[in-house]
């Protein structure tokens, strides 16, 4: 199975370099890397300075520059379009470092033939689990990360995860050709956040099945480009605003009959979550995003001044 590793960068050349170093050791071997840089001319220059033409074992690495910031969904779609002849795509965040057997384990699960896309174990840098997979609660317009907070070395029941999940975490997901052909591309009007959830929900409606590779381990630093920091009081304007906006847009797109109760539930959840943490700026940003979701606003936010992302994003 020939795989294209699809990485979307936004001024993340340092993260990309570390990710490529980890990929160079992957046991699967039969892959190429395609990177879409969303961050403009200077970012592309910085990326080219750290991206080789090939990894040490010969896997081709290619970077393309987006004409403007396409967001995560648009960047992934550009990567898909640039690699039409592959068997599968490994959508991988630039701030991840996969273990050497991660892709091999995910490919093995996909090759079993009873699923069309595969997730993995995503772990945070502090030794806790970020996600095995995700369960979207339609009535609450809420994403639940399965396994969140568990010790990273805990054993995991792969079958139980597959029964519970209805979406895969977009930081690391292997999607087969049938998944893409039948589902279509990601929705670019989300720009950032919830786009992989909508993609997976739409795929399931088209009969696609989601798998999980419990032995595939990927370290995820998290939020280095978007400012989606682990601490709720450190989260950027952009990440908070778009997460709240898009949970309502996803409900409108996938569960229109639940839009009214989900809108009320989303308001209650954000008031509790940010209010309890005394994260007053983030509460303001969340309310603005919630209101934008009610208005069905789409695409990149036009009148939003984002809080700068952490310096590790390379901005």
N, C-alpha and C positions, 0 to 999 in steps of 0.2 A: 504494500500500500504506500503510494507516494503522497506525502503530506506537504502542504504549504503552511508554514508557521506565519500567521498573520498578526503583525504587531502595529498598533496605532500609537504614534508618538506625538506629544505636544511639548516640544522643548525638553525632551527627556533623554538626551543623548547619553548621559551618564548611566541612567537606568538601563537603556538599551544595551550598552556595552557590557554591563554585568549579566544581563539576560542572555546575550549571545555567548558569553563565556560559559555559562551553565549549559546552554544548548549544545555546545561543541562536544560535550561528553555524553550526549544522549545515546542510549544503546540502540535505538531504532535505526538511526543512520539514514534512512531513505526519506529525506525531506529537503525542502528549500525554504528560505526565509524571505518574506516580503514585508517591508516596513513602509507605512504611510506617515509622512511627517505633516502634521497639521499646523505647525507653528511659524511658518513663514520662511523667508530667505535666510536669515541669520541662523535659525534653528536647523535648516537643511545643511548649511555649511558646517555647523558643529557636528551634526549627525554623520556627515560624510567623513569627517576627520577620525571618527572612531569605528566606522563600519567597514569591515574588510569586504572584498569581492567574494570571498569564500571562507568558510570555516576550515580549520586545520585538516579535516577529513574530506574536504572537497565540496561540501554542501554550499550551493550558491546563495549569496545574500544580495538583495537588491532593495534600494530605497527609492521611493517616488515621493514627490512633493505635491500636496494638495494645492489647488489654485486658491483656496481660502480654508479657514478652519471648518472642516466638515463635521466635527463632533465625532464621538466614538462610532456611531452607526455608519455615518458616511465614510469614515476611514476604513472600517471593516469592509464595507461594500466595495471600496476602491481596491482593497487587497484581493477580494474575491474576483473582481473583474480582471485584475492583472495576472491571475493564475488560473485560467479556465481549464487547463488540462489535468489537474491533479485529482486524486481520489478522495481527498478529505482535507479540511482546513482546521488547523489548531489555532484558535483565536486566543491570544496570549497577551496579557498586559505587559508593558515594558518594565514595570517594577516587580517582576516575578523572577524567581530563580528555581527552575524545576530540578528535581533530583535526576540523576543520569538515566533512570529507567522509567521516568514518568510517561513520556510519549509512547514507549514500547508497551507499557501496561494499558494505556488508553486505546491504542490501536488494537491490541489483543481483544479488549472488550468489544470494540466496534466490529471486529471481524467475526465475532460469534454469530452475528446476523439477526439477533432479536432486538436490536436497538439501532437508532439512526444518529444519535449524538451521545457523547459521553462526558461526564464530569469527573472530578478528581477531589482529592483531599487538599484543601487550601488552608495553609497555616500562617498565622501572623508571626512576626518576628519575636514576640514575647513567649513563644512556646504554646500558644493556645490555638484552637481551631477557629478559623474564620467561617468556613462553610464546607459541608459535604455536598450540599445541593440546596435548593430553595423550595419553599412552599408558599405560594401566593394565596393570601386570604382575600377572596373577592369581596366579601361583605364588609371587610374592614379596610380595604385598599391598602393592604399591608404585606410586606415581604418578610418572611421568617427564614433565617439562615439555619438550616439543619446542622446541629452539632456545635453551634457557636459557643465558644468559651471552654469547651472540653480540652483536656490536655492533649497535645498533638500526638503523643505516643499511645493513646488509648486505642484498643481494637475497635473496629467499626463493622457493623453488619451491612454489607453491601446490598443485600436484598431488601432490607428494611428501608434503606435510603431510597432505593428505586421506587418502592411502593409509596413513599411519602412525598417525593419531590414532584413538582410540576414545572420547574424551570431549572436551568443550570446557571452557575455563576459565570458571568461574562469575563472574569479575569483569566479563566482557563477553561475552555470548552472545545472539544473535538467534534466537529460536525461533518457527517458524510455527504457525498454528492446527492444522494436521494433526498436528504433533509433540505438542502439548498434548492434543488430543482423543484420540489413540491411546495416548499414554503415560500420561496422568493427571498429577496434581500431584507435586511433590517430596515425598519422605518426611520428615515433620517429626520423626520420632524420632531423626534424626541430629543435629538442633539446629544444629551448625556442623561444617563440614569433611566432605568426601567426598560430600555430598548431590548435587552436580552431576555427579559421576562416576557414581554409582548411577543417576541420572536418564538420563544419556546411554547407559549400558550397557543399561538397561531399554528405552530407545527403540530401540536397535539390534536388540534381540531382537524388537521389534515391527515391524521392517522399516524404521525411519527411518534416514535417511542424514545424515551430518555434513559440512558444507562449511567452506570457509576462504576469507576475503577478504584476500589478501596486501597489498592497498593500503589496508586499513582499519587505522588506527594509533590506539591508545589508551594514554595515559600512566597508569600505575597506581602510586600511592604505596605501597600495600600495608600491611595490618595496622594501620591507624590506629584501628580499633575493637576488634580482637581481640587486639592485641599480638603478631601474627605477624611479628616484626621480621626484617629481612634477616640480621642476625647471630644465629647459633644460640644464643649465650650470653645474648642479650637477649630471647629469646622468652618469652611469658607462660605461666603455668601452664595457663590455659584453652586456648590454642592447641596446646600440646604434648600435653596430656592427651586432648583430643577428637580430634586427628589420629590418635593411636595407637589409641584406642578404636575409632574409626569405620572404620579400615582393616580391622579384624577383623570388624566388623559388616557391612561391605560384602561381604567375602568370604563370610560366612555367608549373605547374601541372594542373591548372584549366582553364587557358585562354591562351593556347600556341600561338594562332594567334595574341594576343595583346602584346606579350613579347617585341618586339622592341619598339613600342611607349610607353609602360609602363616603360621600362628601361630609356628612355630619360626623361619621366615625373618624375620618382623617383629621378633622378639626379638633375633636376631643383628644386624639392621640398626640397631636403636636403640642397642644396646650400642656398636657401632662408631661410629655417627654422633655421639652425645653424649659418649661416652668419649674419642674422639680429640680433640674440641674442649674437653675438660675442663669441660664444661657440667654440673656435678654436680646442680644443682637441676633442670635440664631433664631429666636422666637419671632422677631420682626421679619427676618428673611423667610422663615417658614410660612408666616401668614401671607406675605406677598406672593409666594409661590402657590399657596393654596388658592388665593384669589385668581391668580393667572390660570390655574387649572379649571376653575369655574368658568372663566371666560374662553376656555379652549384655546389658549395661546400655544403656539407651536414654534419649533425651530430655536435658534440661538436667542437668548434674551436680548432685547434691543436697548433697554434702558436700565441695565443692571451693571453696576460697578463691582466686580468681584473682589473679594479679599484676596491678596496675593497668595499663591500657593507656596508651600515650603520651599526653601532654597534647593533642596535635593531634587526638585523637579527640573533643575537646569534652567529656570526662567531668568 
